[in-house]
Amino acid sequence: MTYIKKVAELPGLTSVPSCYAFTPSPNDQAVSEDPEDSIPIIDFSLLTSGTPDQRSQLIQELGQACQDWGFFKLINHGVPESLMEAMIEGIRGFFNLTDKEKREFEGKNVLDPISCGTSVNTSMEKVFYWRDYLKVFVHPEFHFPNKPAGFSELSSEYCERTRGVARELLKAISESLELEPFYIEKVMNLDKGLQMLYANFYPPCPQPELAMGLPPHSDHGLLSLVTHNGIGGFQLKHNGMWVNVNAIPNSFLVNIADQLEILSNGKYKSILHRAVVNKKITRISLVMTNGPSLNKIVNPAPELVKNGVDQPAYHGITYKEYLQCRQSSGLDGKGNLDRIRI
């Protein structure tokens, strides 16, 4: 396995090697000209320390954001900016390790607690993605590479803080669905919920129009919190068009993921998004996915099925099976969710 960082640093590289070259599909290239700042902005501080009226108004706005976009920008979330920046530098330090050092952390199985590699699944892909990654299970047990020095301790604090933010959001999302605040927390067994850290490294690419950082996909958990090093490249699908997302400094981009679509019986949908690459500069992104416990069977909430919808829209499946199914089929849009749709 050759890391994409090594390929990108080859002297005199002027074109994308054929195993990384995609044939662009014209109808998948259209990017919306609408100002992307129409992505809703949610002020987290109003959830945790606003007046009852402000909180109630915010829960309404949150429900609208989940229904209309499946994404929102989260500000005033309480995770220190210095910690977010230090995490990005820690990730840079990890990908700057030698290939030999990184290979110590290669995983073989989707349920390995630490895995590092390139693309998504090189054993089954015909064309590779312009991306190296580190994927770590950080809750209910915290695992982490022991290099570079200090990165594990930093990550432990970051994971704990983002987990707290996600749980608070899931309480508010429960309320927006007219369920009781701790509904999702209880039925998804979040005390043992699987939290995963994904670090993505997208180096400069000589022909960005031919390569893909990550293809269109939805996330597998309940809720993901995304941050990056300030370099654009994240696009989401809205009303049939791709929308460029530029983050507000010190904010998270939060998205609804597949298990929440199942639980809400399709009221809140996980949204396709992708990563594109550029010619000049490395993009680093950090994604925290927050999911149910691995052996939890996720079904549509009975309360939501009864409310005017006469049957569930999805078959129940354990989160573990869902992850294994996704690994075997690769990132194919929302194909995994389609398989359990009724």
Rosetta blueprint (number, residue, H / E / L):
1 M L
2 T L
3 Y L
4 I H
5 K H
6 K H
7 V H
8 A H
9 E L
10 L L
11 P L
12 G L
13 L L
14 T L
15 S L
16 V L
17 P L
18 S H
19 C H
20 Y H
21 A L
22 F L
23 T L
24 P L
25 S L
26 P H
27 N H
28 D H
29 Q L
30 A L
31 V E
32 S L
33 E L
34 D L
35 P L
36 E H
37 D H
38 S H
39 I L
40 P L
41 I E
42 I E
43 D E
44 F H
45 S H
46 L H
47 L H
48 T H
49 S H
50 G L
51 T L
52 P H
53 D H
54 Q H
55 R H
56 S H
57 Q H
58 L H
59 I H
60 Q H
61 E H
62 L H
63 G H
64 Q H
65 A H
66 C H
67 Q H
68 D H
69 W L
70 G L
71 F E
72 F E
73 K E
74 L E
75 I E
76 N L
77 H L
78 G L
79 V L
80 P L
81 E H
82 S H
83 L H
84 M H
85 E H
86 A H
87 M H
88 I H
89 E H
90 G H
91 I H
92 R H
93 G H
94 F H
95 F H
96 N L
97 L L
98 T L
99 D H
100 K H
101 E H
102 K H
103 R H
104 E L
105 F L
106 E L
107 G L
108 K L
109 N L
110 V L
111 L L
112 D L
113 P L
114 I E
115 S E
116 C E
117 G E
118 T E
119 S L
120 V L
121 N L
122 T L
123 S L
124 M L
125 E L
126 K L
127 V L
128 F L
129 Y L
130 W L
131 R L
132 D E
133 Y E
134 L E
135 K E
136 V E
137 F E
138 V E
139 H E
140 P L
141 E L
142 F L
143 H L
144 F L
145 P L
146 N L
147 K L
148 P L
149 A L
150 G L
151 F H
152 S H
153 E H
154 L H
155 S H
156 S H
157 E H
158 Y H
159 C H
160 E H
161 R H
162 T H
163 R H
164 G H
165 V H
166 A H
167 R H
168 E H
169 L H
170 L H
171 K H
172 A H
173 I H
174 S H
175 E H
176 S H
177 L L
178 E L
179 L L
180 E L
181 P L
182 F L
183 Y H
184 I H
185 E H
186 K H
187 V H
188 M L
189 N L
190 L H
191 D H
192 K H
193 G L
194 L L
195 Q E
196 M E
197 L E
198 Y E
199 A E
200 N E
201 F E
202 Y E
203 P L
204 P L
205 C L
206 P L
207 Q L
208 P L
209 E L
210 L L
211 A L
212 M L
213 G L
214 L E
215 P E
216 P E
217 H E
218 S L
219 D L
220 H L
221 G L
222 L L
223 L E
224 S E
225 L E
226 V E
227 T E
228 H E
229 N L
230 G L
231 I L
232 G L
233 G L
234 F E
235 Q E
236 L E
237 K E
238 H E
239 N L
240 G L
241 M E
242 W E
243 V E
244 N E
245 V L
246 N L
247 A L
248 I L
249 P L
250 N L
251 S L
252 F E
253 L E
254 V E
255 N E
256 I E
257 A L
258 D H
259 Q H
260 L H
261 E H
262 I H
263 L H
264 S L
265 N L
266 G L
267 K L
268 Y L
269 K L
270 S L
271 I L
272 L L
273 H E
274 R E
275 A E
276 V L
277 V L
278 N L
279 K L
280 K L
281 I L
282 T L
283 R E
284 I E
285 S E
286 L E
287 V E
288 M E
289 T E
290 N E
291 G L
292 P L
293 S L
294 L L
295 N L
296 K L
297 I E
298 V E
299 N L
300 P L
301 A L
302 P H
303 E H
304 L H
305 V H
306 K H
307 N L
308 G L
309 V L
310 D L
311 Q L
312 P L
313 A L
314 Y E
315 H L
316 G L
317 I E
318 T E
319 Y H
320 K H
321 E H
322 Y H
323 L H
324 Q H
325 C H
326 R H
327 Q H
328 S H
329 S H
330 G L
331 L L
332 D L
333 G E
334 K L
335 G H
336 N H
337 L H
338 D H
339 R H
340 I L
341 R E
342 I L
